[in-house]
Amino acid sequence: MSAVIDVLAPLALIAAGAAYGRRCATLRRRGREVPAWRQACFAGGLLLLIAADLPPLATLADELVVAHMAQHLVIADLAALLVVLGLTGPLLQPLLALRGLRWLRAFGNPLVALPLWALNLYLWHLATLYEGVLTSTSLHLLQHAAFVGFGLAMWMPLFGPLPRPAWFGNAAMAVYVVVVRLAGAALANVLAWSGSPLYDAYAAGEAEHGISPLADQGAAGMVMMVESGAVTLGVLAWIFFRWAREDTERQRLLDLADREGLELDDARAARAAAAGQGARLERRLRRS
């Protein structure tokens, strides 16, 4: 990878980390401290992004399709997930308040985030672009920026603090995850089972490492499928436990209202549980 990317990418990430830390300090002084686990996730995401652009992975990514795929999965999937987990509404408030950046709120809507993420994924795996980054520094930098940006967008409806549509509940989230992974699996299967090499520009590197073009390409597809499957299972498990917790919380609030002789409709209890406001609603019910 070129020296320019080696310098610019880490500097941009360090700047992002500094801005994040400064905002966390501001919120702490105001009594709205960002949870330590969120700060750890954000830091972990930035470290993964930096590591992905450094040897040995960055060096191998210029020589083997499978290494390039691994690099993209680290950047667009794992690191992006950690960064999104590190975000909160108060953290993003100054950014989203800027007139020119209010459009970012749209990425809380899965009907916006999913198509754009899928389009970005498939475009960059066209041979012209996938091979073009090997000889163009600016294109390579753009590719990584796009994978990070649309990776963040893909995870935002699930884990981000941006406003989501009212219909995007746990069931819709599960469907969203499955659709995302099916889109990725389709590409992985093309790579794994294609009868001819799709990226000839890696031939020299493959020869140097003693691996055939089809084996390299097939390994890239398998790596994508394995990583995607593991992440999908983890996210679906999280949705299941969230669903069970919210249902338990909803029923507890309804039972409390019934014992206190108060009126509480099922929809309001469900909204409070989904928003993590069950304890606040419980206090209100007890004071009534």
FENRAMO-V189634 format. One record per residue. N is the residue number from 1. RES is the residue in one small letter. PSI is psi in degrees with one decimal (none if undefined). D_CENTER is the distance of its C-alpha to the mean C-alpha in whole Angstrom. Layout:
# FENRAMO-V189634
{{N/RES/PSI/D_CENTER} {N/RES/PSI/D_CENTER}}
This chain:
# FENRAMO-V189634
{{1/m/146.2/24} {2/s/157.2/26} {3/a/-30.0/27} {4/v/-47.0/26} {5/i/-38.7/22} {6/d/-28.9/23} {7/v/-48.8/24} {8/l/-45.1/22} {9/a/-50.9/19} {10/p/-38.1/19} {11/l/-41.6/21} {12/a/-39.4/19} {13/l/-37.6/16} {14/i/-40.1/19} {15/a/-40.8/20} {16/a/-40.7/17} {17/g/-39.1/17} {18/a/-42.2/21} {19/a/-39.6/20} {20/y/-46.7/18} {21/g/-39.1/20} {22/r/-42.7/23} {23/r/-37.7/21} {24/c/-41.8/21} {25/a/-40.6/25} {26/t/-45.5/26} {27/l/-35.2/24} {28/r/-42.3/26} {29/r/-26.0/29} {30/r/5.4/29} {31/g/21.7/28} {32/r/52.0/25} {33/e/137.2/23} {34/v/129.7/19} {35/p/143.8/19} {36/a/-35.4/19} {37/w/-32.3/17} {38/r/-41.1/14} {39/q/-38.8/16} {40/a/-39.5/16} {41/c/-44.7/12} {42/f/-45.6/12} {43/a/-41.4/14} {44/g/-39.1/13} {45/g/-42.4/10} {46/l/-39.7/13} {47/l/-38.7/15} {48/l/-40.6/13} {49/l/-40.1/12} {50/i/-44.9/16} {51/a/-34.7/17} {52/a/-23.0/16} {53/d/16.0/18} {54/l/158.1/21} {55/p/151.0/23} {56/p/-17.1/24} {57/l/-42.9/20} {58/a/-37.7/21} {59/t/-46.7/24} {60/l/-30.1/24} {61/a/-22.8/21} {62/d/-6.3/24} {63/e/-29.1/26} {64/l/139.6/25} {65/v/-40.5/22} {66/v/-37.7/21} {67/a/-38.3/20} {68/h/-39.8/19} {69/m/-44.1/16} {70/a/-41.5/15} {71/q/-43.7/15} {72/h/-37.0/12} {73/l/-39.3/10} {74/v/-44.4/10} {75/i/-54.7/9} {76/a/-22.5/7} {77/d/-65.4/5} {78/l/-51.8/7} {79/a/-42.5/7} {80/a/-40.0/4} {81/l/-46.1/3} {82/l/-40.5/7} {83/v/-44.9/7} {84/v/-39.9/6} {85/l/-24.9/8} {86/g/-4.4/11} {87/l/149.5/11} {88/t/166.4/14} {89/g/-50.1/16} {90/p/-33.1/19} {91/l/-41.0/17} {92/l/-10.0/16} {93/q/-48.6/20} {94/p/-36.3/21} {95/l/-46.2/19} {96/l/-16.8/19} {97/a/-18.3/23} {98/l/130.8/23} {99/r/-40.7/25} {100/g/-5.9/23} {101/l/7.0/19} {102/r/-23.2/20} {103/w/-18.1/18} {104/l/-23.6/15} {105/r/-24.6/16} {106/a/-22.4/15} {107/f/-2.0/12} {108/g/-12.5/12} {109/n/119.4/14} {110/p/-25.3/13} {111/l/-14.8/16} {112/v/-48.5/14} {113/a/-44.2/11} {114/l/-51.0/11} {115/p/-39.9/14} {116/l/-39.6/13} {117/w/-46.5/10} {118/a/-41.9/13} {119/l/-44.1/16} {120/n/-43.6/14} {121/l/-48.2/13} {122/y/-36.2/17} {123/l/-45.5/18} {124/w/-12.5/17} {125/h/4.9/19} {126/l/142.1/22} {127/a/-39.5/25} {128/t/-44.2/26} {129/l/-41.1/22} {130/y/-36.2/21} {131/e/-28.9/25} {132/g/-29.3/25} {133/v/-18.6/23} {134/l/-22.4/25} {135/t/-4.1/28} {136/s/113.1/26} {137/t/-45.3/25} {138/s/-39.5/24} {139/l/-38.8/22} {140/h/-43.1/20} {141/l/-42.0/19} {142/l/-40.5/18} {143/q/-48.2/16} {144/h/-39.3/14} {145/a/-40.5/13} {146/a/-41.8/12} {147/f/-40.2/10} {148/v/-50.4/8} {149/g/-47.6/9} {150/f/-21.7/8} {151/g/-43.2/5} {152/l/-43.3/4} {153/a/-40.1/7} {154/m/-40.1/6} {155/w/-20.2/4} {156/m/-43.5/7} {157/p/-24.8/9} {158/l/-47.1/9} {159/f/-7.6/8} {160/g/168.6/9} {161/p/0.6/13} {162/l/150.5/13} {163/p/133.9/16} {164/r/154.5/16} {165/p/149.6/18} {166/a/-29.9/21} {167/w/-10.9/21} {168/f/72.1/17} {169/g/-162.4/18} {170/n/-41.6/17} {171/a/-43.7/19} {172/a/-35.4/17} {173/m/-43.8/14} {174/a/-42.4/15} {175/v/-42.3/16} {176/y/-46.9/13} {177/v/-44.3/11} {178/v/-42.9/14} {179/v/-42.9/15} {180/v/-47.2/11} {181/r/-31.1/12} {182/l/-37.4/16} {183/a/-42.2/15} {184/g/-37.4/14} {185/a/-34.0/17} {186/a/-43.9/19} {187/l/-41.7/18} {188/a/-39.8/18} {189/n/-35.3/22} {190/v/-44.7/23} {191/l/-42.3/23} {192/a/-34.7/24} {193/w/8.8/27} {194/s/139.5/28} {195/g/-1.8/32} {196/s/151.2/31} {197/p/138.6/29} {198/l/-20.2/27} {199/y/90.1/27} {200/d/-21.3/30} {201/a/-13.2/29} {202/y/3.9/28} {203/a/-42.5/32} {204/a/-44.9/33} {205/g/-39.6/30} {206/e/-39.7/30} {207/a/-39.5/34} {208/e/-35.0/34} {209/h/2.9/32} {210/g/36.7/34} {211/i/140.3/32} {212/s/153.7/32} {213/p/-41.6/30} {214/l/-37.9/29} {215/a/-40.9/29} {216/d/-48.6/26} {217/q/-41.5/24} {218/g/-39.7/25} {219/a/-37.3/23} {220/a/-43.5/20} {221/g/-40.6/20} {222/m/-40.0/20} {223/v/-42.1/18} {224/m/-41.6/15} {225/m/-42.5/17} {226/v/-47.9/17} {227/e/-44.8/13} {228/s/-42.0/12} {229/g/-42.4/15} {230/a/-45.4/14} {231/v/-40.2/11} {232/t/-45.5/12} {233/l/-42.0/15} {234/g/-44.7/13} {235/v/-41.4/11} {236/l/-36.2/14} {237/a/-41.7/16} {238/w/-43.6/15} {239/i/-41.4/15} {240/f/-48.5/19} {241/f/-35.4/20} {242/r/-44.3/18} {243/w/-47.3/20} {244/a/-41.2/23} {245/r/-43.8/23} {246/e/-38.7/23} {247/d/-40.2/26} {248/t/-43.1/28} {249/e/-42.4/27} {250/r/-46.7/29} {251/q/-36.3/32} {252/r/-40.5/33} {253/l/-40.3/33} {254/l/-40.5/35} {255/d/-40.1/37} {256/l/-46.1/37} {257/a/-38.5/38} {258/d/-42.1/41} {259/r/-35.4/42} {260/e/-2.5/43} {261/g/30.7/44} {262/l/158.3/42} {263/e/124.8/40} {264/l/115.4/36} {265/d/156.1/35} {266/d/-38.2/32} {267/a/-40.7/30} {268/r/-41.3/30} {269/a/-40.5/29} {270/a/-40.8/26} {271/r/-41.2/25} {272/a/-42.0/26} {273/a/-41.8/24} {274/a/-33.0/21} {275/a/0.8/21} {276/g/22.1/22} {277/q/21.8/25} {278/g/-41.7/27} {279/a/-40.0/29} {280/r/-43.3/30} {281/l/-37.1/31} {282/e/-43.4/33} {283/r/-40.3/35} {284/r/-40.1/36} {285/l/-39.3/37} {286/r/-28.2/39} {287/r/-17.3/41} {288/s/none/42}}
